[in-house]
């Protein structure tokens, strides 16, 4: 009786595993994954036009600990000039990633 139960359990397990892993089909090809360039024979499709450039109008300093780096100068990062910058604190520490702040950035 125990042998029959083991055989039934093995057959049942094999059936379940074959249904899960057995028929995986052909998978996705390069066309479905977007790896192949579109064929040139399809002339009915119009090329997409590029969207308009979005220009930021305001910059705010994000500092989760409340100690913002130069919040009054954040707008310098988006003013369009290559000669102005938003100055942030610089840390010179022997550790590669000093643990001074959890983060800081612009929004």
CNS distance restraints for C-alpha pairs under 8 A (distance, minus, plus):
assign (resid   1 and name CA) (resid   5 and name CA) 6.40 0.50 0.50
assign (resid   2 and name CA) (resid   6 and name CA) 6.31 0.50 0.50
assign (resid   3 and name CA) (resid   7 and name CA) 6.22 0.50 0.50
assign (resid   4 and name CA) (resid   8 and name CA) 6.12 0.50 0.50
assign (resid   5 and name CA) (resid   9 and name CA) 6.07 0.50 0.50
assign (resid   6 and name CA) (resid  10 and name CA) 6.12 0.50 0.50
assign (resid   7 and name CA) (resid  11 and name CA) 6.15 0.50 0.50
assign (resid   8 and name CA) (resid  12 and name CA) 6.01 0.50 0.50
assign (resid   9 and name CA) (resid  13 and name CA) 6.04 0.50 0.50
assign (resid  10 and name CA) (resid  14 and name CA) 6.05 0.50 0.50
assign (resid  11 and name CA) (resid  15 and name CA) 6.11 0.50 0.50
assign (resid  12 and name CA) (resid  16 and name CA) 6.25 0.50 0.50
assign (resid  13 and name CA) (resid  17 and name CA) 6.11 0.50 0.50
assign (resid  14 and name CA) (resid  18 and name CA) 5.99 0.50 0.50
assign (resid  15 and name CA) (resid  19 and name CA) 6.26 0.50 0.50
assign (resid  16 and name CA) (resid  20 and name CA) 6.29 0.50 0.50
assign (resid  17 and name CA) (resid  21 and name CA) 5.92 0.50 0.50
assign (resid  17 and name CA) (resid  22 and name CA) 7.33 0.50 0.50
assign (resid  18 and name CA) (resid  22 and name CA) 4.46 0.50 0.50
assign (resid  18 and name CA) (resid  23 and name CA) 7.75 0.50 0.50
assign (resid  19 and name CA) (resid  23 and name CA) 6.99 0.50 0.50
assign (resid  28 and name CA) (resid  32 and name CA) 5.78 0.50 0.50
assign (resid  28 and name CA) (resid  33 and name CA) 6.61 0.50 0.50
assign (resid  29 and name CA) (resid  33 and name CA) 6.35 0.50 0.50
assign (resid  30 and name CA) (resid  34 and name CA) 5.98 0.50 0.50
assign (resid  30 and name CA) (resid  35 and name CA) 4.83 0.50 0.50
assign (resid  30 and name CA) (resid  36 and name CA) 5.46 0.50 0.50
assign (resid  31 and name CA) (resid  35 and name CA) 6.08 0.50 0.50
assign (resid  31 and name CA) (resid  36 and name CA) 5.43 0.50 0.50
assign (resid  31 and name CA) (resid  37 and name CA) 8.00 0.50 0.50
assign (resid  56 and name CA) (resid  78 and name CA) 6.72 0.50 0.50
assign (resid  57 and name CA) (resid  78 and name CA) 7.79 0.50 0.50
assign (resid  58 and name CA) (resid  75 and name CA) 6.47 0.50 0.50
assign (resid  58 and name CA) (resid  78 and name CA) 7.72 0.50 0.50
assign (resid  59 and name CA) (resid  74 and name CA) 5.67 0.50 0.50
assign (resid  59 and name CA) (resid  75 and name CA) 5.37 0.50 0.50
assign (resid  59 and name CA) (resid  77 and name CA) 7.69 0.50 0.50
assign (resid  59 and name CA) (resid  78 and name CA) 7.19 0.50 0.50
assign (resid  59 and name CA) (resid 106 and name CA) 6.22 0.50 0.50
assign (resid  59 and name CA) (resid 107 and name CA) 5.69 0.50 0.50
assign (resid  60 and name CA) (resid  71 and name CA) 6.97 0.50 0.50
assign (resid  60 and name CA) (resid  74 and name CA) 6.15 0.50 0.50
assign (resid  60 and name CA) (resid  75 and name CA) 7.69 0.50 0.50
assign (resid  60 and name CA) (resid 106 and name CA) 5.54 0.50 0.50
assign (resid  60 and name CA) (resid 107 and name CA) 5.23 0.50 0.50
assign (resid  61 and name CA) (resid  68 and name CA) 6.27 0.50 0.50
assign (resid  61 and name CA) (resid  69 and name CA) 7.31 0.50 0.50
assign (resid  61 and name CA) (resid  71 and name CA) 5.65 0.50 0.50
assign (resid  61 and name CA) (resid  74 and name CA) 6.39 0.50 0.50
assign (resid  61 and name CA) (resid 104 and name CA) 7.23 0.50 0.50
assign (resid  61 and name CA) (resid 105 and name CA) 5.77 0.50 0.50
assign (resid  61 and name CA) (resid 106 and name CA) 4.62 0.50 0.50
assign (resid  61 and name CA) (resid 107 and name CA) 6.28 0.50 0.50
assign (resid  62 and name CA) (resid  68 and name CA) 6.95 0.50 0.50
assign (resid  62 and name CA) (resid 104 and name CA) 5.49 0.50 0.50
assign (resid  62 and name CA) (resid 105 and name CA) 5.02 0.50 0.50
assign (resid  62 and name CA) (resid 106 and name CA) 5.45 0.50 0.50
assign (resid  62 and name CA) (resid 107 and name CA) 6.36 0.50 0.50
assign (resid  63 and name CA) (resid  67 and name CA) 6.19 0.50 0.50
assign (resid  63 and name CA) (resid  68 and name CA) 5.28 0.50 0.50
assign (resid  63 and name CA) (resid  69 and name CA) 7.95 0.50 0.50
assign (resid  63 and name CA) (resid 103 and name CA) 6.31 0.50 0.50
assign (resid  63 and name CA) (resid 104 and name CA) 4.64 0.50 0.50
assign (resid  63 and name CA) (resid 105 and name CA) 6.70 0.50 0.50
assign (resid  64 and name CA) (resid 102 and name CA) 7.01 0.50 0.50
assign (resid  64 and name CA) (resid 103 and name CA) 6.78 0.50 0.50
assign (resid  64 and name CA) (resid 104 and name CA) 7.14 0.50 0.50
assign (resid  65 and name CA) (resid 101 and name CA) 7.30 0.50 0.50
assign (resid  65 and name CA) (resid 102 and name CA) 7.30 0.50 0.50
assign (resid  68 and name CA) (resid 104 and name CA) 7.27 0.50 0.50
assign (resid  69 and name CA) (resid  87 and name CA) 7.31 0.50 0.50
assign (resid  69 and name CA) (resid  88 and name CA) 5.30 0.50 0.50
assign (resid  69 and name CA) (resid  89 and name CA) 6.38 0.50 0.50
assign (resid  69 and name CA) (resid 104 and name CA) 7.70 0.50 0.50
assign (resid  70 and name CA) (resid  74 and name CA) 6.73 0.50 0.50
assign (resid  70 and name CA) (resid  86 and name CA) 7.35 0.50 0.50
assign (resid  70 and name CA) (resid  87 and name CA) 6.49 0.50 0.50
assign (resid  70 and name CA) (resid  88 and name CA) 6.65 0.50 0.50
assign (resid  73 and name CA) (resid  77 and name CA) 7.95 0.50 0.50
assign (resid  73 and name CA) (resid  86 and name CA) 5.80 0.50 0.50
assign (resid  73 and name CA) (resid  87 and name CA) 7.42 0.50 0.50
assign (resid  74 and name CA) (resid  78 and name CA) 7.86 0.50 0.50
assign (resid  74 and name CA) (resid  86 and name CA) 5.40 0.50 0.50
assign (resid  74 and name CA) (resid 106 and name CA) 7.36 0.50 0.50
assign (resid  75 and name CA) (resid  79 and name CA) 6.20 0.50 0.50
assign (resid  75 and name CA) (resid  86 and name CA) 7.35 0.50 0.50
assign (resid  76 and name CA) (resid  81 and name CA) 7.93 0.50 0.50
assign (resid  76 and name CA) (resid  84 and name CA) 5.82 0.50 0.50
assign (resid  76 and name CA) (resid  85 and name CA) 5.32 0.50 0.50
assign (resid  76 and name CA) (resid  86 and name CA) 5.36 0.50 0.50
assign (resid  77 and name CA) (resid  84 and name CA) 7.15 0.50 0.50
assign (resid  77 and name CA) (resid  85 and name CA) 5.27 0.50 0.50
assign (resid  77 and name CA) (resid  86 and name CA) 5.11 0.50 0.50
assign (resid  79 and name CA) (resid  84 and name CA) 7.90 0.50 0.50
assign (resid  91 and name CA) (resid  98 and name CA) 7.72 0.50 0.50
assign (resid  93 and name CA) (resid  98 and name CA) 6.50 0.50 0.50
